Amino acid sequence: MESSVRDEPRSYDTHHHALHVIGHLITAACIHHRVTGKQSLLNIARRAADHVWATFRECGPKLARLLFHPTIIMAGVELYRTTGVSRYLEMANHFIDSRGALPGGTDQAQDFLPLRREREVVGHMVLATHLYAGAADAYMETGDPSLLEALERLWQDLTEHKLYVNGGCCAYHRALSVCWPGDGGSPTSAYEVSGAAGPAYDLPNATAHNEACAQIGSVMWNWRMLAITGEARYADVIERTVYNSILSAIGLDGVSWFSTNPLRCHGEEHLLLSGDAPQRFAPEPERACCPSSVLHFIAEWHGYLYSISEEGLWLHHYGAGTLEETLANGMPVRVIQETRYPWEGEIELTLEMPAPADFTFRLRIPEWVEEAYLLLNDRPLDVAAVPGSYARIRRTWLPGDRLCLILPMEPCLIEAHPRVEQLRGQVAVMRGPILYCLESPDLTPGVRVSEVHIPADARWSARYRSDLLGGITTLESEAIRVPEGDWRGRLYRPLQRQSERVPIRLVPYYAWANRGVSEMTVWMPVQR
């Protein structure tokens, strides 16, 4: 399909991402208008959207295959919210309904079945998460229960079967996806997919893809599900993902990158697959999407911390800073947040208003915490602080009120579901929201990452190091070393029983690969 813009041929091709780029143009224009009040870029975006709608409104078999990147769905809804013009919402719903509506689709772009019939997360996860985020946007405007039912079903499949401990959501660089009819029948065919979630409980470590753009899409989807439901489980996934598989994509120097986020690296011997690199790289034209997406996300992260509802204020994520906002009842409020989160679990909030104000303040109690509690003006507050929920405080707030949330942080060994074969007999280590890893620069010379076993009763010492990796809290303990010995010419051998005690130091996973090429692992064998 071709059209003409200023006498230059313009064509749509699935691999050219034209609708993806137009979607970003439209979203940028909506934000530009919201911030500046100007119409200049918005008028351009509306012309682009009108052209897309005119082209795809009567979407025949040929054009159906071009609905590849679903960013245009979120963009259409946002343009509707900005302008109030209903055809842009109609366009977004049309793109949702067109996926899987015609024969010949595959799982790669979630085009084998209609979204409402999908029972599991499939295909390229950048495309999947952006599709689900767009569908959540559409639900918020239409209230179509069939969309929400599908999104909740797919979210459950991802988080219970296919999500990595670091929040990564695409297991495979390339794999075969078995296409099911969606009615419980037999599989009909299998297609090659890339950047994809695999089957349930299939989570390889060294070859994990976990493209940063997919994790950002996951956050966008979870943010919308949080807005729809107010359920803390969506904010918990956001927190896990941001700290452990989005920040890991950018080097501490701010200019070096990873597109993929494996959970194990064999150093110089590591097998490099699509998008992999032996060490962090400078952005290149063929690998530009993840760096630009990560920078975009970091710039807007502050917008994920708080939200406003009819009854009051919600605090979803913690970080030092100041919020100035007007509540739904018209009362201006200023919230000063002081904390060293995520290294320490004390969050102090000072509320400033021109007069006493009656509203509800909800604070997220993370799912990882035990025995959280709240203080109001230094006195215990009798409010339930249940992990994986929001503490709800309804009162008449006074100017200068100080609310303190205490989230005790203890190192915790994490195990995976027994059906995840790649992780049987292994543990990962978390402290608060931060996932840790073992990296070769932190081991005694001569000790390899693969030789380290973690005692189930290991005692951990948390230590803040301002001089290491930009300022981090490390975890130190004693582990068991099982020397590899000589494996030359062998794939198997009788079990060796030599072992010795060695000191280890773990660093946050997001900070790995900032000291040159190294060995690294998140999961380590456990000795019970």
C-alpha positions in Angstrom: 0.0 0.0 0.0 1.4 3.4 -0.9 0.3 7.0 -0.5 2.0 10.2 -1.4 3.3 12.9 0.9 4.7 15.9 -0.9 5.1 13.8 -4.1 7.4 11.3 -2.3 6.2 7.6 -2.2 5.3 6.5 1.3 4.6 2.8 2.0 3.7 0.8 5.1 5.8 -2.3 5.8 5.7 -4.4 8.9 9.5 -4.1 9.4 9.6 -0.4 8.9 7.5 0.2 12.0 5.6 3.1 10.4 2.6 2.8 12.7 4.9 2.6 15.7 6.6 5.8 14.7 3.3 7.6 14.0 2.1 6.4 17.4 5.0 8.0 19.2 4.5 11.2 17.2 0.8 11.4 18.3 1.7 10.7 21.9 4.4 13.3 21.9 2.0 15.8 20.4 -0.6 15.2 23.1 2.0 15.7 25.8 3.4 18.8 24.0 -0.1 20.3 23.9 -0.8 19.4 27.6 2.4 21.1 28.7 2.5 24.2 26.4 -1.1 24.6 25.3 0.1 24.9 21.8 -1.7 23.3 18.8 1.2 23.2 16.3 2.4 19.7 16.9 -1.0 18.4 17.8 -2.4 19.6 14.4 0.3 17.6 12.7 -0.5 14.5 14.8 -4.2 14.8 14.0 -3.4 14.9 10.3 -1.3 11.8 10.7 -4.0 10.0 12.7 -6.6 10.9 10.1 -4.4 9.5 7.4 -3.9 6.3 9.3 -7.6 5.9 10.0 -8.6 6.6 6.4 -6.0 4.0 5.3 -6.9 1.2 7.7 -10.6 1.7 8.5 -11.6 -0.8 5.9 -8.8 -3.2 6.7 -8.6 -6.0 4.1 -6.5 -9.1 4.3 -3.4 -7.4 2.8 -3.4 -4.5 5.3 -4.3 -6.7 8.3 -0.8 -8.0 8.3 0.6 -4.5 8.6 -0.9 -4.0 12.1 2.4 -5.0 13.5 3.5 -2.6 16.3 0.5 -1.7 18.5 1.9 1.7 19.8 -0.8 3.3 17.6 -3.5 1.9 19.9 -2.3 3.8 23.0 -1.7 6.9 20.8 -5.3 6.8 19.4 -6.7 6.6 22.9 -4.5 9.5 24.1 -5.5 11.6 21.1 -9.1 11.0 21.9 -8.5 12.1 25.5 -6.8 15.2 24.3 -9.2 16.3 21.6 -12.5 14.6 22.6 -12.8 13.4 18.9 -14.4 10.0 19.0 -13.0 8.7 15.8 -9.5 8.4 17.4 -10.9 6.0 20.1 -12.8 4.2 17.3 -9.4 3.8 15.5 -7.8 2.4 18.6 -10.6 -0.2 19.1 -10.4 -1.1 15.4 -6.7 -2.0 15.7 -7.5 -4.1 18.8 -10.4 -5.9 17.1 -8.4 -6.5 13.8 -5.7 -8.6 15.5 -6.4 -12.2 14.9 -9.6 -11.4 13.0 -8.4 -12.8 9.7 -6.7 -16.2 8.9 -3.0 -16.3 8.3 -1.8 -14.5 11.5 0.9 -15.9 13.8 1.9 -15.5 17.4 4.8 -13.2 16.6 2.6 -10.1 16.7 -0.3 -11.7 18.7 -2.2 -12.0 15.4 -3.2 -15.7 15.5 -6.2 -15.2 17.8 -8.3 -12.2 18.7 -7.1 -10.6 21.9 -10.3 -11.5 23.8 -9.7 -15.2 23.1 -6.0 -15.3 24.0 -5.4 -17.5 27.1 -1.6 -17.1 27.4 1.0 -14.5 26.7 2.7 -15.3 23.3 5.0 -13.8 20.7 7.3 -10.8 20.7 7.0 -9.3 24.2 7.6 -5.7 23.1 4.6 -6.0 20.9 2.6 -8.0 23.4 3.1 -5.6 26.3 2.3 -2.5 24.2 -0.8 -4.2 22.9 -2.0 -5.0 26.4 -1.3 -1.5 27.5 -3.3 -0.1 24.6 -6.2 -2.5 25.4 -6.1 -1.3 29.0 -6.3 2.3 27.8 -9.3 1.4 25.6 -11.0 -0.3 28.5 -10.7 2.8 30.6 -12.6 4.7 28.0 -15.2 2.1 26.9 -15.7 -0.1 30.0 -15.8 -3.2 27.8 -15.6 -6.0 30.3 -14.3 -8.5 27.7 -11.1 -6.5 27.4 -10.5 -6.5 31.1 -11.2 -10.2 31.5 -8.6 -10.9 28.8 -6.0 -8.6 30.3 -6.4 -10.1 33.8 -6.1 -13.6 32.3 -3.0 -12.7 30.4 -1.4 -10.9 33.3 -2.0 -14.0 35.5 -0.3 -16.2 32.9 2.7 -13.9 32.7 3.3 -13.4 36.4 2.6 -17.0 37.4 4.4 -18.8 34.6 6.7 -16.6 32.5 8.1 -13.6 34.5 11.7 -13.6 35.6 12.7 -12.8 39.1 14.2 -9.5 37.8 10.9 -8.6 36.1 12.2 -9.6 32.7 9.4 -11.0 30.5 10.9 -12.4 27.3 12.8 -15.7 27.7 13.8 -16.4 24.1 15.8 -14.7 21.4 14.1 -17.1 18.9 11.8 -20.0 19.5 8.9 -21.9 18.2 5.4 -20.9 19.4 2.7 -23.5 19.3 -0.6 -21.9 18.2 -3.7 -23.1 20.0 -7.2 -22.5 18.8 -8.1 -20.8 22.1 -11.0 -23.3 22.9 -8.9 -26.0 24.6 -8.5 -28.0 21.4 -5.3 -29.4 19.8 -2.5 -27.1 18.5 -3.0 -26.2 14.9 0.6 -25.1 13.9 3.9 -23.7 15.2 5.6 -20.5 14.1 9.0 -19.0 14.8 8.9 -16.1 17.1 11.6 -13.7 18.4 12.0 -11.8 21.6 9.3 -14.0 23.0 7.9 -15.4 26.1 8.3 -19.2 26.1 6.2 -21.9 27.4 5.1 -21.9 31.0 7.9 -22.4 33.5 10.6 -22.2 30.8 13.1 -19.5 32.1 16.6 -20.0 30.9 19.3 -17.8 32.5 22.4 -17.4 30.3 20.3 -17.2 27.1 17.5 -15.0 28.5 16.5 -12.3 26.1 14.6 -9.9 28.3 14.7 -6.9 26.0 14.6 -3.6 27.9 11.8 -2.3 25.7 9.6 -5.3 26.7 10.1 -4.5 30.4 9.1 -0.9 29.7 6.0 -2.1 28.0 5.3 -4.3 31.0 5.5 -1.3 33.3 3.1 0.6 31.0 0.7 -2.2 31.0 0.9 -2.7 34.8 0.5 1.0 35.4 -2.8 1.0 33.5 -4.0 -2.1 35.4 -3.1 -0.3 38.6 -5.2 2.7 37.5 -8.1 0.5 36.7 -8.2 -1.7 39.8 -6.2 0.1 42.5 -4.6 -3.3 43.3 -1.0 -3.2 44.7 0.1 -6.3 42.9 0.5 -4.3 39.7 2.7 -1.7 41.5 4.8 -4.6 42.9 5.5 -5.8 39.4 6.4 -2.3 38.4 8.8 -1.9 41.3 10.5 -5.2 40.6 10.9 -4.4 36.9 12.2 -0.9 37.3 14.9 -1.6 39.8 16.0 -4.9 38.3 15.5 -5.1 34.6 15.2 -1.5 33.3 18.0 0.1 35.3 20.2 -2.8 34.3 20.0 -1.8 30.7 22.0 1.4 31.2 25.6 1.6 32.5 26.5 3.7 35.5 28.3 6.1 33.1 24.9 6.9 31.5 26.2 6.3 28.0 26.7 2.6 27.7 23.9 0.0 27.3 22.6 -3.5 27.2 19.5 -4.3 25.0 19.2 -7.7 26.7 19.2 -8.7 30.3 20.4 -12.3 31.0 20.6 -13.6 34.5 23.8 -15.4 34.0 26.9 -14.5 32.0 30.0 -16.7 31.3 32.3 -13.8 30.7 34.6 -14.2 27.7 33.1 -17.7 27.0 29.5 -16.4 26.9 27.4 -17.4 23.9 26.2 -14.2 22.2 22.7 -14.3 20.6 20.7 -11.6 18.9 21.0 -8.3 20.7 23.6 -9.6 23.2 27.0 -7.9 23.7 30.1 -9.0 25.6 30.0 -5.7 27.4 28.0 -2.5 27.5 27.9 -0.7 24.1 27.4 2.8 22.7 24.1 3.3 21.0 24.1 2.4 17.3 21.4 2.9 14.6 20.5 -0.8 14.5 20.3 -1.0 18.3 18.8 2.4 19.2 15.3 1.5 20.4 16.2 0.3 23.9 18.6 3.2 24.9 16.1 5.8 23.7 13.2 4.0 25.4 15.1 3.7 28.7 16.0 7.4 28.7 12.4 8.3 27.9 11.2 6.1 30.8 13.7 7.5 33.3 12.6 11.0 32.4 9.0 10.2 33.2 9.5 7.9 36.2 8.5 10.7 38.7 5.0 10.5 37.1 4.6 6.9 38.4 5.1 7.8 42.1 1.8 9.3 43.1 -1.7 9.5 41.7 -5.0 11.3 42.7 -8.4 9.8 43.0 -11.8 11.2 44.2 -11.1 10.2 47.8 -7.5 11.5 48.0 -3.9 10.7 47.4 -2.1 7.4 46.5 1.7 6.8 47.0 2.8 3.9 44.8 6.6 4.2 44.8 9.1 5.7 47.1 11.9 8.2 46.5 13.1 11.5 48.0 11.4 14.5 46.5 8.5 16.9 46.7 5.0 16.6 45.2 2.8 19.7 44.6 -0.7 18.7 43.5 -4.3 19.8 43.9 -6.6 17.1 45.3 -10.0 16.3 43.7 -11.7 18.5 46.4 -9.7 21.5 45.2 -7.3 21.6 48.1 -3.6 22.2 47.2 -1.3 19.9 48.9 2.5 19.6 49.2 4.1 16.3 50.2 7.8 16.3 51.1 9.2 12.8 51.0 12.6 12.1 52.7 14.1 8.6 52.3 17.1 6.6 51.3 14.9 4.0 49.6 15.7 1.4 48.2 18.8 1.1 50.4 16.8 1.8 53.6 13.2 1.3 54.4 12.3 4.4 56.3 10.0 6.8 54.4 9.1 10.1 56.1 6.3 12.3 54.6 5.5 15.8 55.6 2.2 17.3 54.5 1.8 21.0 53.8 -1.7 22.5 53.1 -3.1 26.0 53.6 -5.7 24.6 56.0 -6.8 21.3 57.6 -8.1 18.9 54.9 -10.1 15.7 55.1 -8.9 13.0 52.6 -7.6 9.5 52.3 -3.9 8.8 51.9 -3.0 5.4 50.6 0.6 4.1 50.8 1.7 0.9 49.1 3.0 -1.9 51.4 5.3 -3.9 49.2 4.7 -7.6 48.9 8.3 -8.4 50.0 8.1 -6.7 53.4 7.3 -8.3 56.8 6.1 -6.3 59.8 5.7 -2.9 58.2 4.3 -0.2 60.4 3.3 3.5 60.4 3.9 6.4 62.7 1.9 9.7 62.7 3.8 12.6 64.4 6.0 10.0 66.1 3.2 8.0 67.5 2.1 4.5 66.3 -0.8 4.5 63.9 -3.4 1.8 64.2 -3.6 1.1 60.4 -3.3 -2.3 58.7 0.0 -2.5 56.8 -0.5 -5.8 54.9 2.1 -6.9 52.4 0.9 -6.5 48.8 -1.8 -4.0 49.6 -2.3 -0.3 50.3 -2.4 1.1 53.9 -5.5 3.3 54.0 -5.4 6.4 56.2 -8.6 8.5 56.3 -8.4 11.5 58.6 -8.5 15.3 58.8 -4.9 16.1 58.0 -3.3 19.1 59.6 -0.6 21.3 58.1 2.8 20.0 59.1 1.6 16.4 59.8 4.5 13.9 59.6 3.7 10.4 58.4 6.5 7.8 58.7 6.3 4.3 57.0 8.8 1.7 58.2 9.6 -1.1 55.8 12.1 -3.5 57.5 14.7 -4.8 54.9 16.3 -8.2 55.5 18.1 -10.3 52.9 15.9 -13.0 51.7 16.7 -16.2 49.7 14.2 -16.7 46.8 13.4 -20.1 45.2 11.5 -20.7 42.0 8.5 -22.9 41.3 9.7 -26.6 41.1 8.6 -26.8 37.5 11.2 -24.3 36.4 13.8 -26.9 35.6 16.6 -24.3 35.0 16.3 -23.2 38.6 15.9 -26.4 40.6 18.1 -26.5 43.6 19.1 -22.8 43.3 18.3 -19.6 45.1 18.5 -15.9 44.3 19.0 -13.2 46.9 16.9 -10.1 47.4 16.9 -7.3 50.0 13.9 -5.0 49.8 13.1 -4.4 46.1 16.7 -5.0 45.0 17.8 -8.3 43.3 21.4 -9.2 43.9 23.9 -11.1 41.8 27.4 -12.6 42.2 30.0 -11.1 39.9 33.5 -12.3 39.4 35.3 -9.1 40.4 33.9 -9.6 43.9 35.3 -13.1 44.4 38.7 -14.2 45.8 41.1 -14.6 42.9 40.9 -18.2 41.5 37.3 -18.7 42.6 34.8 -18.9 39.7 31.2 -17.8 39.9 30.0 -21.3 39.0 31.8 -22.8 42.0 29.9 -20.9 44.6 27.1 -22.6 46.6 24.9 -20.7 49.1 24.1 -22.2 52.5 20.4 -22.1 53.3 21.3 -20.7 56.7 23.8 -18.1 55.5 24.1 -15.0 57.6 24.2 -11.8 55.6 25.7 -8.4 56.4 24.3 -5.4 54.5 26.9 -2.6 54.0 26.5 0.6 52.1 29.5 1.4 49.9 29.6 4.9 48.6 32.9 4.1 46.8 31.6 1.1 44.8 29.4 1.2 41.6 28.1 4.7 42.2 27.0 4.0 45.7 25.3 0.7 46.6 24.4 -1.6 49.5 26.4 -4.8 49.2 25.5 -8.2 50.9 28.4 -10.1 52.4 28.4 -13.6 53.7 30.3 -16.9 53.7 29.6 -19.5 51.0 30.7 -22.9 50.0 33.1 -23.4 47.1 32.9 -26.6 45.1 36.0 -26.5 42.8 35.2 -27.3 39.2 38.4 -29.3 38.7 39.4 -30.6 35.3 36.6 -31.1 32.8 38.7 -31.4 29.7 37.3 -34.1 27.3 34.3 -34.7 29.6 30.6 -33.9 29.7 29.9 -36.1 32.7 31.9 -37.5 35.6 31.5 -39.1 39.0 30.4 -36.6 41.7 33.2 -34.8 43.3 32.9 -34.0 47.1 35.7 -31.5 47.8 34.5 -28.1 49.2 35.8 -25.2 51.2 34.4 -22.0 52.8 34.9 -18.7 51.0 33.8 -15.2 51.6 31.4 -13.7 49.0 30.0 -10.2 48.2 26.9 -9.7 46.2 26.1 -6.5 44.3 22.7 -5.3 42.9 22.0 -7.0 39.6 21.3 -3.6 37.9 24.9 -2.6 38.5 26.6 -5.6 36.9 28.9 -5.4 33.9 30.2 -1.9 34.9 33.8 -3.2 35.6 34.6 -4.8 32.2 33.7 -8.3 30.9 32.9 -10.5 33.9 31.2 -13.7 35.0 27.9 -13.2 36.7 24.9 -15.1 38.1 21.7 -14.3 39.9 20.8 -17.9 40.7 23.2 -20.0 42.8 23.1 -23.6 44.0 21.8 -23.9 47.6 23.0 -26.2 50.3 20.2 -26.9 52.7 
